[in-house]
Amino acid sequence: MGAVFKIADLLDCLRQIERDGLDGHRDNVRYYYRGEPEDYGPTGATPSITRNGRLKNEAKIFREAERRLPDEFAACRSTFEKLVLMQHYQIPTRLLDITTSALQAVFFACYIDSDYGMTEEKEGRRDGVIYVYEVPEDKIKNYHSDKVSILANIAVYDFEDELDIRNIRADEENERKGFNSDWRIKHLLHEIRAEKPYFEPWIKKDDMESVFCVHPLLNNPRIRAQQGAFMIYGMDGVRTKLAQWKDDPKKGMVRRKIRIPVEAKKPLLRELEMLGLTVDFVYPDWKGTKQWLDSKDFLKEK
């Protein structure tokens, strides 16, 4: 794990990652980034729905948010779009925020955001981290993708019996047809067809246990400003267990970490400010404007 003290170091790290290549897959991958204010170890870079046993109540969380704020969800045309809206308002989901901009990731690794409960006493005294994702083209989907619909609707699966696909068997000659004839998959199809009535029963088990990178609709100022995208996580055999990120260099699916030493955080934020990347740019709304104003001396008592 390399270390970044200034933006020039970041560029060197990214060039080295590109030079390392991916066993000939370099032309078929894209790079995405995520910044976190400290290195959380095995629990870092994971969707918020996994924390504090929330995953078992995922469908209830989703439906309660939808029920209580129907006007907010009215414009959403799919479950994925609803999950993006929930993620925007910090409601736990199976989505993970990423960005196509390495500079945005540096900002999030360095900035102490009190709105998220961060403090100088904690995050301000710990090293940050940037995750660099190398994702092959076949794992990158647009918001309307059928595979994205499958994973998104796992979040709303709420029937008497758990969605457990570990022991679903199908004959080898017609594996997908046999898998889709299972009653549990039929219940999932019921949810998917609520948004896509034309959806055919050709779900693949591997897709349900995958992680995909998704390009969302750019219908939100923050997503546009942050050059945002998402990782959407499927399930690991059973709905109450999230799919695991698995590095696979041969297929071009790799995640690396770059360290941001604590003493480099403020200097890096100053460099970002020189490049025009300030909190009011990252959050082009009242939140960003307020935090930018709060940081300026002319608001302080003389």
N, C-alpha and C positions, 0 to 999 in steps of 0.2 A: 504494500500500500504506500504510494508516494505521498509526499507532503507539499502543500501549496502555501507559500508565504506572500506571493504577489500574483497578479493576473498573468504575467509572463511565465511563471512556473506552471500555471494551469495549462497554458498553451503547449508547453513542453510535454507535460503529462499526456495530453490528448494526442499530440503528434506521435508519442511513443506507443500509445495504445493502437493508433492506426497503423504504425509501422509493423507492430507485432502481427497484425492481420488475424485472420481466422481460418487458417488452413485453406486459403484460396477462396474464402467466402466474403472477402471484404467488399466486393462490388454488389453483393446481395443483402447487405445489412444497413440499418440506419442506427444512429446514435441518439440516445435519450439520457436525461440526467435528473437527479433528485438530490436536493440538499437537506440535511438534517443537522440541528444545532449541536448534537452530540452523537457519539457512536453507541447505539443501543445494543450492539452485539447481535445475537441471533434473532432478537425481536425487532431489529431495525428494518426499515423499508418493507413493512407489512401493513395491510389494510387495517383501519381502526376497528372494524367489526370483530377482529380476533381478540380484542382486549376484554378482560373482566367477564368472560363467559357470555359476551353479547351474541355470539354466533347462533346459539340455540334459540334466541329470541329475534332473529333477523327478520322474519316475515312479519312479526308483530310490530317491530320498530318501523318497518316500511309502511304497513297499513295504517298505523296510528298517525304517522307524519302526513300521509296522504289524506286521511280522514279529517284531520284538524286544520289542514291548509289547502282545501280543494282548489281555491282560486290560484294559488301558486303553481299547482300541478296542471292546471287546465290546458296550458299550451303544450305540454309534453306529449309526444306522440308514441313514446315507447318506454318500457321499463328502464332501459339504459339511461334515457334522458332524465327520468325521475331520480335515478341514482346519482347522476351528475348534480342535479339540483340539491339533493340531500347532502352530498359531499361539500358543496359550496357553503352550506350553512352548518357544517361541522357535525352533521348527524352521521353516525358510524355506518359505513357501507363496505362492500367487498372491492371497492375501487381504491387505487393508489395513485396519487397525483405525481406526474412526472412532467418534464418540459423538454422541448427541443433546443433550449438555450442553456449552455453551460454557465453563462453569467447569471442567469436566474437562479440556478442551483447554488452558486456561490453566495448569492444574496440570502437565500433561505438557510444556508449553513451558518451564516454569520449574524444575521439580524435577530435581535432579542425582541420578540413580539409579545407584549403583555396581554394582548387579546387571547393568546393561546396559553396563558399561564406561565410564560417564561420570565425568568428573573436574572439579573446580573449575578446574583449570588449562586445561581445554579448553572444555567446554560452559558452565562458569561464567563465562567471559570473552567469550561470543559472544551476539549477539541471538538470541532465539527467534522462532518464527513460529507463527501459528494459520492453518490452512486452513479456510475457510468454503465448504461445498459447498451449492449449490442444486440439488436433484434433483427432476425431475418425477415425478409419481405412477406413470407407466408404466415408470419405471426403478427403482422400489422393489419388491422382492420379499420374500416370506417364505421361510423356510428350506426349505420343501417344494416350492417352485416348480420346474416342469419346466425353465425357462430356467436356473435356478441349477444343476440337475443336469447340464445340458449343459456349462456352463463348468467346474464342479467336476471332471467326469470327463475333461476335456481333460488335467488334471493326471496322470491315471493311464494315459493312452494310451501303450502301449509295444509296438508291433509292429515288424516288420522295416523297414518303410518309414515315413518321417516323415509326420505329419499335416500335409499341405500343401493348403490349399483355394484357393490363388490362381488356379489354372487349371482348377478344376472348373467345367464349363459345364452348363447345363440349358436345355431349350427354353423359350421365353418363355411358352407356353400353360400349361405345368405345371412351373414352375421348381422348386418345392420337391420335387416327386416326383423330378425328374431329379437334383437335388442329393443326395437321400437314397439314390439308387441307386448312387452311387459307392462303391467298395469301402472307401475310407478312412473315409467316414461310417458305413458298415456296421460297421467295427471300433469306432468310437466308440459306436454304438448297442449293441454287445455289452457295453461297460463300463456304460453307463447302465442296461441291463436287468438287470444284476446287483443293482441296488437297486430298480428299478421294472420288473418283468417285463411290465407292461401298456404300456410306453412305445411310442408309435406313431412311425414314421419320418417325422416332419414337421419336422425341424430346419431352421431358417432360417440361411442364411449370415450375415446381418447380426447375428443374436443371438450367433453364435460369435465375432464381432469386436467385441462390445460390452463395456461396463463397467456392472455393476448394483450397486445398493445393496441389501444383504440384512439383514433382521431375523432374528437367530438365535434358537434356543431359549434361554430364560433359565434354563438349568439349571446355571449356573456362578456362584458368588458374585461373582466379579470382573466378569463381564459385567453382572450386575444392578447392582452398585455403580457401575460406570463408565458405565452407561447405553449399553452398547456395541452397535455394529453393524459391518458390514464392507462394503467395496467388493470385489467379486470381478471379476477381470480376465480377459477372454477372450484371444484370440490375434490377432495382426496378420498374417493370411495364412498363417503357419506356426506350429506349436506352440511352437517355440523362440524366438518373438518375441512379447512380451506386447502386448496391445491398448494403445493410447495414449489417455490422457484427452484429450478434445476439447471445449473450451468451445463451447456452442451456445446462445446467449441466446434465439434464437427458439423453441427447444424447452424452455428452462428448465434447461439443464444447464451450470452455471457453477461455477468454483472461483476463490475470491479469497483473498488473503493479508493477514494483519494482523501487523505487526511487534511483538515484545516486546523493547524495548531491554534490554541486559544489566543496566543499573543498576536496572531496574524488577522484575527477577525476584524478589528477596528480599522487597521490599515487597508484591508481589502475592501471594506465598505466605503472608505474614502476614495479608493481607486474606482469603484463602481460609480460613485457619485460624479467623478470626473468624466465618466463615460455616459452620464445621463440616466443611470439606473438607480433611482431613489425610491423610497417607500411609496410616494404618491404616483410613481410610474407603475410599480408592481401592483398596487391597489388603486386603480383609477376611479375612486369613489370617495365617499365621506371618510371611510376608515383611513385611507392613505393620506388624504389631505389633513385630517386631524393629527395623525401621528407625525407628519412632516412639520406641521405648525408647532406641535409640542416640542419638537427637537430644536427649534430655533430660539436664539437668545432674545429676540425682540418680543417674545411673549412672556418673558420672565420679569419679575419685579426688579426695578433698579434700586 
